[in-house]
Amino acid sequence: MRVAAGEYGYDLSYFRAMLRAGAVDVLQADVTRCGGITQLLQVGALCAAEQISLSAHTSPAIHAHVCAAIEPVVHVEYFHDHARIERMLFDGVLEPVAGTLRPDLSRPGLGLELREQDAVRYEE
């Protein structure tokens, strides 16, 4: 059984320590915690250097685009609650097809657009 962990890491030293310790078979990172897209790319580089797979932790709409550019990524965790909330509040949310997420290249950035009218009730 392969061990995956690291989704609560927030800086490169944390991920480097996990890899150096041989603590995981699959390093898991979350773009919303680890310092954003730039740092997730750096975590991917660490994984590539150590020949360790990388898994993205939940928030599939936010991870899909950047993970398409990171060679050691093996999967994006598709947590139903995150996907449900993303569909409630955003246009452009990716839907898996045959177990695969593919970025929509016709949309700018992450491909998401906030539906402000739907979000207004959560403002408080």
Secondary structure, DSSP 8 states (H G I E B T S, - for coil): ---EE-TT--SHHHHHHHHHTT--SEEEE-TTTTTHHHHHHHHHHHHHHHT-EEEE-S-HHHHHHHHTT-TTEEEE---HHHHHHHHHHEES----BTTB----TTSSTTS-EE-HHHHGGG--
